[in-house]
Amino acid sequence: MRFRQRNAYFIAKNAKKSRFYDFFLIYFLQTKRVNLLRVNLELNRKLFYLCTSL
């Protein structure tokens, strides 16, 4: 879990192509201490597909 979250974080951080990624970065940082495993998994999947589709 943590490994995948870090990967999604750094992938989005390295992209820096739109404010869309910044929104997800802020969202990840805000929900980092909260137990939202399902939401984080779904967001990680979306981030992964977005980054791989660029």
N, C-alpha and C positions, 0 to 999 in steps of 0.2 A: 504493500500500500504506500508506504512512505517513499519507497524508491520510485514508484510510478508518479507520485505527486511531484517529486523533485524533478523528474524528467520533463513532465508537462510544464512545470514552472520555468525551467531553464530554456526549453524549446520556445515557449511564448516570449520569454525575456529576450532571447536572441533574435526573434523574428522582428519585432519593433516596426512592423510595416503599417500598423493602423492603431487607432485608439481602442479598437475592439479588444486587442490583446491586453492593453493596459487595464481595461475594465475587469478582465478575468484575473489579472495579477492582483489587483486590489481586492477582488472578491476572495481569492485564495488566501491572501494575507489576513483578511478579516475573519474568515471562517476556519483559520488554521487551528485555533484552540477549541473549536466547537466540534462535537462528534456528529458530523453529517456525512457518514461514510457513503451512503447511496448517492447523495447529491454530488459529492466529490468524484465518485466513480463516473457518473454521467458526464460531468464537466470535463474530466480527464479524457473520456472518449471523444467528446466534441472537439476538445483542443487538439487531440491527436489527429483526427480526421482533417481538421482545418489546416494544421501545419503540414500534413502530408499532401494535401491537395493544392498547396501553393506552387 
